[in-house]
Amino acid sequence: MDKLKIGVIGLGIGKTHIRGYREHPQAEVVAIADLNANRVEEVGREYNIKRRYTSAEELLGQDDLDIVSICTPNKFHMQQSVTALGRGMHVLCEKPIGMNADEARQMIEASRSCDRRLMINFSYRFNPQAIALKKRVDDGALGGVYFARTVWHRRRGVPGFGGWFGRKSLSGGGALIDLGVHRLDMALWLMDFPEPEWVIANTWDALTAPVAEQIEKTFDVEDFAAATIRFNNGTMLTVEISWAANIEHYELMETRLYGTHGGLVHRNIPDKYEYEAELFFEQDGDQYDQKLSSTPDDVKSSMYYFVESIIENKETPAPAEEALQVQKLLDAIYLSAEKGEPVRVS
Ligand SMILES: NC(=O)c1ccc[n+]([C@@H]2O[C@H](COP(=O)([O-])OP(=O)(O)OC[C@H]3O[C@@H](n4cnc5c(N)ncnc54)[C@H](O)[C@@H]3O)[C@@H](O)[C@H]2O)c1
């Protein structure tokens, strides 16, 4: 079988995609694109990729590509994905799926009508500790889950004043749509995507607004968001996300599920991009903590699994329909914050 030919658009996190595809023997990144010509040349040389373009449109005009990774700022996800799907390419799009749920729906519609796959890069699903926990939850280790909490806080970790992350017109929002999308997905994925009913939320820019004003940079998104979500089965989830907060840790991620038979936590080792997983339960009147000390060591990149799902004609491990569920909650959180009242999720 010929190798699947892949294009990558946007060469920030896009470099991780290039490396991720290299894990699969049936995949080859043959084309890259970025508006920044120096970056295209640099990455092309580094990874020995010959076809180098300085616009997404040029790459999307190539008719021999099987897959394209969309790794551009959020504003461009929908249009570039829809164009790629329409030209017969399967799409691995970075998170968030789009700027809002309407865009997500248009992308899903294009994927269905063109019969091409659309996966969203919820990369934390491919974390070995998360995979181990998901298996235990699916095997019933927690019993009935009735409450969950998901958190990603940074003490000071705003991704660049003056860049696209801080401009709502390019990003769709701040810390919530950037970091929160991962932690929200992690909680919902472990909970098996219950149907949300109500959201009450607020957002703040208390720490970033004064800095942006002082250095005269555009920054019109939140640095902190908090929400409570109620699902139609009575389960609740609380969400806390920040790029900047006055706490002791520089980077703190934690997702907890509380169940009738057991509870779990997936978290980072404070300040590091290393993770641990633990289960808590009771047996014969005693309380046990069960820490995961070995995790699957054969976990591959999300790009590997995307290629595998195409070759084997099976569901992708992070389908766009699930990303739409996440996006609907992001929209509801922003709407509740704006209106100052609870909102129904539609
Ligand atoms: N899955 C993850 O963990 C993860 C991590 C980081 C970023 N992301 C997502 O990846 C996307 C990109 O983020 P980033 O951190 O790489 O940003 P970045 O700013 O570092 O890189 C984006 C690149 O895209 C290029 N670009 C901008 N507009 C373009 C266009 N219209 N056509 C072609 N190229 C264009 C820029 O020149 C830049 O090189 C975002 O959606 C972000 O949310 C995901």
The ligand as an ORCA input file, in Angstrom:
! r2SCAN-3c Opt
* xyz 0 1
  N      -3.242     20.177     21.263
  C      -2.482     20.988     21.964
  O      -2.041     20.652     23.066
  C      -2.144     22.356     21.416
  C      -1.012     23.033     21.861
  C      -0.725     24.304     21.329
  C      -1.585     24.863     20.383
  N      -2.702     24.183     19.993
  C      -3.629     24.765     18.985
  O      -2.925     24.839     17.735
  C      -3.297     26.010     17.013
  C      -2.053     26.837     16.735
  O      -1.469     27.218     17.970
  P       0.101     27.484     18.090
  O       0.414     27.484     19.554
  O       0.855     26.569     17.208
  O       0.159     28.981     17.533
  P       1.446     29.718     16.927
  O       1.084     31.142     16.880
  O       2.660     29.284     17.682
  O       1.581     29.115     15.458
  C       0.582     29.322     14.477
  C       1.273     29.360     13.107
  O       0.237     29.457     12.124
  C       0.671     30.428     11.148
  N      -0.538     31.002     10.557
  C      -1.350     31.939     11.110
  N      -2.408     32.147     10.306
  C      -2.255     31.340      9.230
  C      -3.020     31.110      8.058
  N      -4.177     31.741      7.838
  N      -2.558     30.215      7.155
  C      -1.386     29.568      7.363
  N      -0.624     29.751      8.450
  C      -1.067     30.617      9.378
  C       1.513     31.424     11.904
  O       2.426     32.091     11.046
  C       2.219     30.525     12.919
  O       3.456     30.048     12.427
  C      -4.327     26.715     17.888
  O      -5.615     26.349     17.474
  C      -4.057     26.195     19.294
  O      -5.212     26.192     20.109
  C      -2.979     22.947     20.483
*
